[in-house]
């Protein structure tokens, strides 16, 4: 039996949990943050903290 022929029973869990546990932001192809669950956010002084509003 090869690894490709086995059934991965955790695959459905990974698919569902990826949708349940969405992050506050996603990243575009240029790795710039874009809104996901957060509607807006502010970056603190010196970029040491941030605050998101959902």
Gaussian input, Z-matrix of N, CA and C with variables (Angstrom, degrees):
# hf/3-21g

backbone

0 1
 N
 C     1     B1
 C     2     B2     1     A1
 N     3     B3     2     A2     1     D1
 C     4     B4     3     A3     2     D2
 C     5     B5     4     A4     3     D3
 N     6     B6     5     A5     4     D4
 C     7     B7     6     A6     5     D5
 C     8     B8     7     A7     6     D6
 N     9     B9     8     A8     7     D7
 C    10    B10     9     A9     8     D8
 C    11    B11    10    A10     9     D9
 N    12    B12    11    A11    10    D10
 C    13    B13    12    A12    11    D11
 C    14    B14    13    A13    12    D12
 N    15    B15    14    A14    13    D13
 C    16    B16    15    A15    14    D14
 C    17    B17    16    A16    15    D15
 N    18    B18    17    A17    16    D16
 C    19    B19    18    A18    17    D17
 C    20    B20    19    A19    18    D18
 N    21    B21    20    A20    19    D19
 C    22    B22    21    A21    20    D20
 C    23    B23    22    A22    21    D21
 N    24    B24    23    A23    22    D22
 C    25    B25    24    A24    23    D23
 C    26    B26    25    A25    24    D24
 N    27    B27    26    A26    25    D25
 C    28    B28    27    A27    26    D26
 C    29    B29    28    A28    27    D27
 N    30    B30    29    A29    28    D28
 C    31    B31    30    A30    29    D29
 C    32    B32    31    A31    30    D30
 N    33    B33    32    A32    31    D31
 C    34    B34    33    A33    32    D32
 C    35    B35    34    A34    33    D33
 N    36    B36    35    A35    34    D34
 C    37    B37    36    A36    35    D35
 C    38    B38    37    A37    36    D36
 N    39    B39    38    A38    37    D37
 C    40    B40    39    A39    38    D38
 C    41    B41    40    A40    39    D39
 N    42    B42    41    A41    40    D40
 C    43    B43    42    A42    41    D41
 C    44    B44    43    A43    42    D42
 N    45    B45    44    A44    43    D43
 C    46    B46    45    A45    44    D44
 C    47    B47    46    A46    45    D45
 N    48    B48    47    A47    46    D46
 C    49    B49    48    A48    47    D47
 C    50    B50    49    A49    48    D48
 N    51    B51    50    A50    49    D49
 C    52    B52    51    A51    50    D50
 C    53    B53    52    A52    51    D51
 N    54    B54    53    A53    52    D52
 C    55    B55    54    A54    53    D53
 C    56    B56    55    A55    54    D54
 N    57    B57    56    A56    55    D55
 C    58    B58    57    A57    56    D56
 C    59    B59    58    A58    57    D57
 N    60    B60    59    A59    58    D58
 C    61    B61    60    A60    59    D59
 C    62    B62    61    A61    60    D60
 N    63    B63    62    A62    61    D61
 C    64    B64    63    A63    62    D62
 C    65    B65    64    A64    63    D63
 N    66    B66    65    A65    64    D64
 C    67    B67    66    A66    65    D65
 C    68    B68    67    A67    66    D66
 N    69    B69    68    A68    67    D67
 C    70    B70    69    A69    68    D68
 C    71    B71    70    A70    69    D69
 N    72    B72    71    A71    70    D70
 C    73    B73    72    A72    71    D71
 C    74    B74    73    A73    72    D72
 N    75    B75    74    A74    73    D73
 C    76    B76    75    A75    74    D74
 C    77    B77    76    A76    75    D75
 N    78    B78    77    A77    76    D76
 C    79    B79    78    A78    77    D77
 C    80    B80    79    A79    78    D78
 N    81    B81    80    A80    79    D79
 C    82    B82    81    A81    80    D80
 C    83    B83    82    A82    81    D81
 N    84    B84    83    A83    82    D82
 C    85    B85    84    A84    83    D83
 C    86    B86    85    A85    84    D84
 N    87    B87    86    A86    85    D85
 C    88    B88    87    A87    86    D86
 C    89    B89    88    A88    87    D87
 N    90    B90    89    A89    88    D88
 C    91    B91    90    A90    89    D89
 C    92    B92    91    A91    90    D90
 N    93    B93    92    A92    91    D91
 C    94    B94    93    A93    92    D92
 C    95    B95    94    A94    93    D93
 N    96    B96    95    A95    94    D94
 C    97    B97    96    A96    95    D95
 C    98    B98    97    A97    96    D96
 N    99    B99    98    A98    97    D97
 C   100   B100    99    A99    98    D98
 C   101   B101   100   A100    99    D99
 N   102   B102   101   A101   100   D100
 C   103   B103   102   A102   101   D101
 C   104   B104   103   A103   102   D102
 N   105   B105   104   A104   103   D103
 C   106   B106   105   A105   104   D104
 C   107   B107   106   A106   105   D105
 N   108   B108   107   A107   106   D106
 C   109   B109   108   A108   107   D107
 C   110   B110   109   A109   108   D108
 N   111   B111   110   A110   109   D109
 C   112   B112   111   A111   110   D110
 C   113   B113   112   A112   111   D111
 N   114   B114   113   A113   112   D112
 C   115   B115   114   A114   113   D113
 C   116   B116   115   A115   114   D114
 N   117   B117   116   A116   115   D115
 C   118   B118   117   A117   116   D116
 C   119   B119   118   A118   117   D117
 N   120   B120   119   A119   118   D118
 C   121   B121   120   A120   119   D119
 C   122   B122   121   A121   120   D120
 N   123   B123   122   A122   121   D121
 C   124   B124   123   A123   122   D122
 C   125   B125   124   A124   123   D123
 N   126   B126   125   A125   124   D124
 C   127   B127   126   A126   125   D125
 C   128   B128   127   A127   126   D126
 N   129   B129   128   A128   127   D127
 C   130   B130   129   A129   128   D128
 C   131   B131   130   A130   129   D129
 N   132   B132   131   A131   130   D130
 C   133   B133   132   A132   131   D131
 C   134   B134   133   A133   132   D132
 N   135   B135   134   A134   133   D133
 C   136   B136   135   A135   134   D134
 C   137   B137   136   A136   135   D135
 N   138   B138   137   A137   136   D136
 C   139   B139   138   A138   137   D137
 C   140   B140   139   A139   138   D138
 N   141   B141   140   A140   139   D139
 C   142   B142   141   A141   140   D140
 C   143   B143   142   A142   141   D141
 N   144   B144   143   A143   142   D142
 C   145   B145   144   A144   143   D143
 C   146   B146   145   A145   144   D144
 N   147   B147   146   A146   145   D145
 C   148   B148   147   A147   146   D146
 C   149   B149   148   A148   147   D147
 N   150   B150   149   A149   148   D148
 C   151   B151   150   A150   149   D149
 C   152   B152   151   A151   150   D150
 N   153   B153   152   A152   151   D151
 C   154   B154   153   A153   152   D152
 C   155   B155   154   A154   153   D153
 N   156   B156   155   A155   154   D154
 C   157   B157   156   A156   155   D155
 C   158   B158   157   A157   156   D156
 N   159   B159   158   A158   157   D157
 C   160   B160   159   A159   158   D158
 C   161   B161   160   A160   159   D159

   B1=1.4515
   B2=1.5359
   B3=1.3067
   B4=1.4612
   B5=1.5206
   B6=1.3275
   B7=1.4663
   B8=1.5270
   B9=1.3245
   B10=1.4629
   B11=1.5241
   B12=1.3149
   B13=1.4628
   B14=1.5235
   B15=1.3091
   B16=1.4608
   B17=1.5235
   B18=1.3026
   B19=1.4625
   B20=1.5236
   B21=1.3035
   B22=1.4644
   B23=1.5235
   B24=1.3204
   B25=1.4617
   B26=1.5200
   B27=1.3311
   B28=1.4618
   B29=1.5258
   B30=1.3192
   B31=1.4667
   B32=1.5312
   B33=1.3309
   B34=1.4736
   B35=1.5274
   B36=1.3106
   B37=1.4612
   B38=1.5185
   B39=1.3127
   B40=1.4530
   B41=1.5108
   B42=1.3184
   B43=1.4597
   B44=1.5265
   B45=1.3230
   B46=1.4699
   B47=1.5119
   B48=1.3315
   B49=1.4598
   B50=1.5252
   B51=1.3223
   B52=1.4543
   B53=1.5142
   B54=1.3131
   B55=1.4605
   B56=1.5233
   B57=1.3165
   B58=1.4636
   B59=1.5170
   B60=1.3166
   B61=1.4484
   B62=1.5272
   B63=1.3297
   B64=1.4672
   B65=1.5164
   B66=1.3087
   B67=1.4487
   B68=1.5247
   B69=1.3131
   B70=1.4673
   B71=1.5144
   B72=1.3217
   B73=1.4652
   B74=1.5218
   B75=1.3167
   B76=1.4551
   B77=1.5214
   B78=1.3076
   B79=1.4553
   B80=1.5175
   B81=1.3458
   B82=1.4577
   B83=1.5235
   B84=1.3274
   B85=1.4641
   B86=1.5197
   B87=1.3360
   B88=1.4624
   B89=1.5243
   B90=1.3447
   B91=1.4628
   B92=1.5257
   B93=1.3056
   B94=1.4639
   B95=1.5202
   B96=1.3374
   B97=1.4643
   B98=1.5283
   B99=1.3408
   B100=1.4588
   B101=1.5232
   B102=1.3237
   B103=1.4649
   B104=1.5247
   B105=1.3071
   B106=1.4634
   B107=1.5281
   B108=1.3391
   B109=1.4590
   B110=1.5246
   B111=1.3078
   B112=1.4672
   B113=1.5287
   B114=1.3064
   B115=1.4639
   B116=1.5218
   B117=1.3255
   B118=1.4535
   B119=1.5244
   B120=1.3227
   B121=1.4639
   B122=1.5136
   B123=1.3141
   B124=1.4588
   B125=1.5165
   B126=1.3018
   B127=1.4639
   B128=1.5137
   B129=1.3275
   B130=1.4553
   B131=1.5108
   B132=1.3301
   B133=1.4710
   B134=1.5297
   B135=1.2852
   B136=1.4642
   B137=1.5324
   B138=1.3468
   B139=1.4675
   B140=1.5294
   B141=1.3394
   B142=1.4583
   B143=1.5145
   B144=1.3287
   B145=1.4696
   B146=1.5258
   B147=1.3253
   B148=1.4571
   B149=1.5202
   B150=1.3349
   B151=1.4615
   B152=1.5277
   B153=1.3349
   B154=1.4599
   B155=1.5142
   B156=1.3275
   B157=1.4664
   B158=1.5141
   B159=1.3250
   B160=1.4693
   B161=1.5059
   A1=107.96
   A2=116.79
   A3=121.24
   A4=109.49
   A5=118.30
   A6=120.26
   A7=112.93
   A8=117.17
   A9=119.94
   A10=111.51
   A11=117.69
   A12=119.55
   A13=113.34
   A14=117.90
   A15=120.38
   A16=110.28
   A17=115.86
   A18=121.35
   A19=108.96
   A20=116.45
   A21=121.75
   A22=107.82
   A23=117.36
   A24=120.53
   A25=112.28
   A26=118.97
   A27=121.80
   A28=112.13
   A29=117.98
   A30=120.98
   A31=112.33
   A32=120.06
   A33=118.60
   A34=112.55
   A35=117.28
   A36=120.72
   A37=111.03
   A38=117.27
   A39=121.24
   A40=111.99
   A41=117.16
   A42=121.20
   A43=110.68
   A44=117.32
   A45=121.58
   A46=110.94
   A47=118.67
   A48=120.38
   A49=111.44
   A50=118.10
   A51=120.85
   A52=112.14
   A53=117.41
   A54=121.64
   A55=112.56
   A56=117.88
   A57=121.54
   A58=111.09
   A59=117.40
   A60=122.06
   A61=111.58
   A62=116.02
   A63=120.12
   A64=109.82
   A65=116.38
   A66=121.79
   A67=111.63
   A68=115.40
   A69=120.17
   A70=111.23
   A71=117.01
   A72=121.30
   A73=109.78
   A74=115.32
   A75=123.80
   A76=106.74
   A77=116.45
   A78=120.51
   A79=109.08
   A80=115.72
   A81=120.01
   A82=109.96
   A83=117.02
   A84=120.70
   A85=113.27
   A86=117.25
   A87=122.06
   A88=111.90
   A89=116.92
   A90=124.80
   A91=113.01
   A92=116.40
   A93=121.40
   A94=107.71
   A95=117.93
   A96=119.19
   A97=111.51
   A98=114.42
   A99=121.04
   A100=107.39
   A101=118.57
   A102=120.85
   A103=112.89
   A104=115.76
   A105=122.73
   A106=105.42
   A107=118.26
   A108=120.25
   A109=111.90
   A110=117.21
   A111=121.28
   A112=109.56
   A113=116.24
   A114=120.60
   A115=110.63
   A116=115.95
   A117=121.17
   A118=108.47
   A119=115.61
   A120=120.30
   A121=109.29
   A122=114.00
   A123=121.70
   A124=108.24
   A125=115.95
   A126=121.24
   A127=107.51
   A128=116.10
   A129=122.17
   A130=112.77
   A131=114.97
   A132=119.91
   A133=111.20
   A134=116.23
   A135=123.28
   A136=112.71
   A137=116.72
   A138=122.98
   A139=112.72
   A140=116.91
   A141=121.01
   A142=113.10
   A143=117.23
   A144=120.24
   A145=108.67
   A146=114.99
   A147=120.23
   A148=108.79
   A149=115.37
   A150=122.08
   A151=107.09
   A152=117.11
   A153=121.73
   A154=110.23
   A155=115.42
   A156=122.09
   A157=108.63
   A158=115.68
   A159=120.01
   A160=110.68
   D1=130.53
   D2=179.81
   D3=-99.43
   D4=158.51
   D5=178.87
   D6=-57.98
   D7=-30.78
   D8=-179.27
   D9=-71.10
   D10=-23.61
   D11=-177.07
   D12=-92.25
   D13=-3.27
   D14=178.75
   D15=-86.71
   D16=158.66
   D17=179.93
   D18=-96.98
   D19=128.55
   D20=177.66
   D21=-92.87
   D22=104.72
   D23=-177.65
   D24=-78.11
   D25=-11.62
   D26=179.79
   D27=-86.05
   D28=-10.80
   D29=-177.20
   D30=-58.14
   D31=-46.73
   D32=179.09
   D33=-61.87
   D34=-35.13
   D35=178.57
   D36=-64.59
   D37=-42.64
   D38=178.14
   D39=-63.50
   D40=-37.61
   D41=179.36
   D42=-66.60
   D43=-45.91
   D44=-179.10
   D45=-68.70
   D46=-47.54
   D47=-176.29
   D48=-64.59
   D49=-29.19
   D50=175.41
   D51=-63.91
   D52=-30.05
   D53=178.24
   D54=-87.09
   D55=-28.86
   D56=-179.29
   D57=-77.05
   D58=-40.18
   D59=-175.53
   D60=-102.60
   D61=57.60
   D62=177.08
   D63=-66.40
   D64=150.10
   D65=178.09
   D66=-86.69
   D67=173.81
   D68=177.94
   D69=-71.79
   D70=-33.55
   D71=178.54
   D72=-133.50
   D73=156.35
   D74=169.32
   D75=-113.57
   D76=176.16
   D77=178.56
   D78=-126.37
   D79=139.07
   D80=177.57
   D81=-82.05
   D82=-173.45
   D83=-176.75
   D84=-66.03
   D85=-20.99
   D86=177.20
   D87=-93.76
   D88=10.34
   D89=-178.68
   D90=61.50
   D91=30.25
   D92=173.61
   D93=-94.05
   D94=136.11
   D95=-178.90
   D96=-66.95
   D97=143.17
   D98=174.38
   D99=-136.17
   D100=154.42
   D101=-175.45
   D102=-61.23
   D103=140.55
   D104=170.32
   D105=-122.77
   D106=-93.71
   D107=174.12
   D108=-81.15
   D109=-28.61
   D110=179.32
   D111=-76.74
   D112=136.17
   D113=176.30
   D114=-84.37
   D115=-30.79
   D116=178.69
   D117=-160.23
   D118=166.65
   D119=176.72
   D120=-156.14
   D121=157.15
   D122=177.53
   D123=-126.84
   D124=141.26
   D125=177.56
   D126=-101.86
   D127=131.44
   D128=-177.83
   D129=-73.04
   D130=176.36
   D131=179.42
   D132=-57.54
   D133=140.06
   D134=178.39
   D135=63.50
   D136=13.20
   D137=179.09
   D138=56.40
   D139=34.05
   D140=179.80
   D141=-94.96
   D142=-11.91
   D143=179.44
   D144=-149.01
   D145=162.79
   D146=176.38
   D147=-146.17
   D148=158.02
   D149=-179.73
   D150=-135.52
   D151=124.96
   D152=-178.72
   D153=-111.17
   D154=146.02
   D155=175.97
   D156=-118.14
   D157=129.33
   D158=179.71
   D159=-112.85

